[in-house]
Amino acid sequence: MRILLVSQMYPGPGAPDLGPFVAQLERELVARGNEVDRAVLDTRGGGKLRYLTLAQRTLRARRPDVVYAHFLVPSGLIAALAGRAPLVVTAHGRDVRNVGAIPGIAAATRFVVRRAAAVVCVSEYLRRELEAKIPQAHGKTEVVSSGVDLDRFAVSPEPDGPPRFLCVGALTERKNVVRLADAFALLGEGTLTFAGDGPLRAQLEGRERVQLLGRVAHDEIPRLIADSHVLCQPSLLEPLGQALLEAMACGRSVVATRIGGPPEFVPPEAGILVDPLDVEAIAAAMRRAAGFPRPNLAAREAAAAHDVHRQAERVEEILIRAASGAKT
C-alpha cells in the first residue's frame, strides 16, 4: 500500500524526543513492504500556524491508498478535511482529554470519527473514554498499543549499588514529577534521574541525589534504562505508558499509576501500581520495586505481548481493510 502518514508529532533534529512512537510504527510498516509518505511536523516551534504547514504538506503529498493520522485533532481533522483517501486515525490520549475541555474540539472530533474508516486507541482505557465522549466511535474503534521494539529494548545486566530510579517524560503536572521527587526523598538512598524537560524543572533542581538530563533522544533511552533498576511513571493519568513498556522489555521493574492504561499490562510480578496523589505510597512502591528480581523476566514477558512487529501487523490489517472498503 501507499500510506500517507499525517502527524503533528515526529522526531526531528531539534526535537528528537517528539513522537518517537510514530516513527517507530512507520519503520515497521515500511519493513512490511508498504510505501509511506509523510506529512508531519518535527519541531515544537511555530505556534498554531504550524498546523497550516501540516495542512499544506498533507495536500501536496502524492495520492495514497490510505491516510494514517496520529491524534484525532488537529492531525486527524486536517487529514479528514483534505479528503485524500480513506482515513484511519490513532488516538493517543490528550486528543481525547481535550474533548469537552477546549471549545470546538468535541465537534471537530465527531467530524473526524464520522469521516474515519477506523479509529485506533492505544489502550482499552482510552477507548472507553473516547466512546463515552463521542458515541459515534462505537463500532469503529480498535485497541492497538504503540508497541515496543523488543530488539532495541533488550534485557541487560543491571548495575550494582544502591537503587537507581529513572523517570522518562515531560516535567509537567500530569506526569506528577514533583510528587515523585518528594517520594524519592523519603527513601534516603539511591538516585533519581529525570529524562525530559518542562515547566516544573525549577521545582526539581537542586534536590539531593536527583539528576536532570533534559530532553533525550529516543535512541538514548535503552542505555538509560540499562543503567537503572526501576522506571517510575506515577502520572496523574497515563493513557498508555510507553516508557513503562520499554523499561519492562529491558527486564526492569516499574512503578506506575493505576489511572489509565498501565493496569492493562503491568502485572504484580512486573511492577507496582500506585495512587498518584499519595506520596508515601509512591515511596513505598519504589522501595518494594527496587527489591524485585534483577533482571525482572516477568516484566519482559508482559512487555512481549506488545511487540511492535505484531502491533504494526495489526495496524496494517486495519489500513488494508480501510483501503479495500473504499474500492468496493
N, C-alpha and C positions, 0 to 999 in steps of 0.2 A: 504493500500500500504506500501511497504518498500521503504523509501525515503533516499537517501544519500545526506546529506546537506554538500556542499563544500563552504567554505568562508574563505577569508583572514582576516576577522574581526569577532571576537566573544569575549564576555566578559570573562575575566579570573581573577585570584587572584591579579595579578599585574596590570591589566588594566580593571577594572570593567566598564569603560565607553566605551569600544571598541565594536562597533557594537551591542548595545542592541536591535536594531530593528530586527536583525537577530534572536537572542534568543527569542524575543517576538513572532515572527511568528512561530518559531519552537514549542514553547509551545502550541500554538493554533492548529497546525497540529497534535501534539500528542493527545491533548484533543479531537480531532475529530476522534480518533481511528487509526491513522496512526502510523507506526513504523519508527522512524527516527534515522539513524546512522550519526555520524558526522565525517567529515574530515575538521578540522578548525585550525586556528591559533588564540590563545587567548593572545598573547603578542605582543608588538610593537618592541621587540628586535630581533636581528638575521640578520638584513640586507636582501639582496636579497636571501641569502642562505636559508632563512626560507621558500621560495616557493618550494624548493626541498623537504623540510619536508612535506609541504602540498601535494605535488605530491605523496610522499611515502604513506602518510595516505590515500589518495584517492585510490591508487592501492591496499592497504591492506584491505580496507573495504569489507564487505560482498557484494555480487552482489545484487543490488537493482532493484526495478521495474522501478524507475526513479531517475535521478540525478537532484537536485535542487541547482544551484550555484548562489551565490551573487557576483556581479561585473563581467563584461564581461572579463576583463583581470586584474590580472592573474588567478583568481579562475575559471572563465568560460573556459579559454584556457586550464588549467590543466584538468578540467573535460572533455572537448571535446577531448583532446589528449588521455585521459585514456580510453574513449570509453566504459565505464562500462554499460551504459543503455541509453535510450532516455534522452535528456538533455533539461531542462528549466533553463533559466538564467535571473536574475533580474539585470537591470542596475540602478545604484543609482546616478550617476552624474559625479564624477571625471573620471570614466572609459570612459564616453562618451567625456568629455572635452579633455582627453588625445589623442583622435583620431586626427591626424594631428599635434599635439603639440609635441609628442615624436616619434622619428623614429621607425618604425616597428609596432607600435600599430595599425595602420589602417589595415594592412594585417592580423594581429592576430585577430582583432575584426571581420573582414569579415569572417575569418575561423570559429570563434565561432558562428556567426549569421547563417552561412550556415549549421553548424552542429546541431544547436538547433532546437528542435521541436517548441519551442515558446520562445519569448523574452518578458519580463515584464519590463515596465518602471514605475517609481513611480509618474510621472506626465505627462500631455499632453505636457508640455514644453519640457521635456526630450525626449519624443517620437519623436517630430518634429525634435529635434536636431540630434537624432540618425539616423532617416530615411534620413535626409539631408546629413549626412556624410557617411552613409552606406546604399545605396539604397536597398540592399538585405534584409533589415529589413522590408520593406513594405510587408504587408500581413501576417506577423507572430508576430507582436508586439501588446501587450495589455497593458492598463494602470491600475495599481493597486497600490495604495499608501501603505506605510508600515503599516498604520493603527495606531489607538490609543486605548489603553485599558481604556474604559470608567469607569470601576470599580476602577482601581488603580488611575486614574486621574479623581477624582470626584469633584463636586462643593463643596467649603467650604467657610465659612465666611472670609471676607478679614480683614486684620489688620487695626487698627486705625492709625491716624497720617499722617505725610507728605508722599507723594508718594514714593513707593518703586519699583524701576525698577530692572529687572533681565535679564541677558543675559546668555544663556546656549550654550556652544560650544567652539571650539578651539580658542585660541588667535592668529589668523592668519590674513593675509591681506584680504583674501576672506571674512572672517566674519566681516570685517570692524569695528573692535572693537575700534580702536583709534578715528575714526570719531564719533562713538557712545559716547565715553567718552568726547570728545570735545563738542558734542551737550548737554550732560548732564550738563556740567559745565555752560552752558548758562542759565540753569533753575534757579540756585541759591537756590534750596531746594531739599529735599528728599535724597534718597540714590540710588546707582547703584551697584549691585553685579554681578560679573562675576563668573560663574561656568564653569571652563575649564582652560586649560593651553596651552602654545605655545610660539613661538619666540617673540611675541610682548608684553610679560608680562612686560618687563622692562619699556616700554612706558606708562604703566598704573599704575605702582607702585607709591605710594606717593601722589596720587591725593586725594583732599579733598572729603570726603563722598563716596569714591569708595572702595569697598571691593573685594579682590581677593581670592577665595576659592581654586583655583587649580582644579585638576580633581576630579570629584564627581561621585560616583557610581550611576547608573540609579535608584536604589531603593530610593535614597535620593532626586531625582528631584521633586516628588509630594510635599514633605514637603517644599522645597524651593519655589515652585510655590505658595503654600498656604500662604507663608509668604510675598508674593509680591502683587503688584497691576497691573503691566504691564510687559509683557515679550517683550523684544526688540531683533529683529533679522534683522537689516538693511544691510544684506550682499550684497556684490557686485554682487553675484549671488547665488541663493538658488534653487537647483533642486526640492526640495520639501519643507522642513521646518518642520522637525519632532518636534522640541521644540515648534514651534508655535501651532501645532495641540494639543500637550499635555497641553499647557497653556490654550488654548481655551476650551478644555474639562473640565478644572478646573474652567471655568467661568471667566477667566482672559482676559482682552483686550490686544491687541498686536500692536506693531509697526513692520512692515515687509517690506522687499524690494519689489519693484514692478518688479524686474528682476527675472524671473524663475517661479517656481511653486506657490508661495503664492497667486497671483491674482486668482488662480483657486478655492481657498477655504476660503479666508478671505473677507467676505462681509463688507460693510461700517459700519454696526452695531457692528461688532466684533473687528475691528481694522482699522489701517490707513496704507496704502501703501505709500512708500516714494522713492524718488530718492536717492540712497545710497551715491551719491557723494555730496549731499547738506546738510551740517552740520546744517544750520539754519532750513531747512525743517524737518530734523530729530528731532531737539529740539522742533519745533512747534508741531509735531506729538506726541511726548512724553507728552507734556503739555496737548494736547487735549485728548489723550487716558487716561490720569490719571483722567479725568473728566467723563469718560464713566460710565454706571451703574456698581455697585459693589454688588454682582457678576454680570457678564455680561452673561445673559442666552442666548442671541443671539449668542454669541461665542460658548457656549456649544452646541447649536443646530447645528451650522455649523460643528463643530468637529464630531458630532454624525454620520454624513454621512460617516465618515472614521472609524467606529467601527471595531476594529481589528478582531472581530469574523466574521464579514461579509467579510473582506478582506482576511482572511485565507480561508474562504469557496471558494472565487473566485480563489485563488491560487490553492487550492486543485482541483477544477474543471479543471484548466489548466494542472496540473500534471496528472490527470486521463486521459485526452484526449491524452497527450503525451505518457503515458504508454500503453494505449489501441491502439494507432496508430501503435506502434511497433509490436503488436501481430496480426494485421490484414494483 
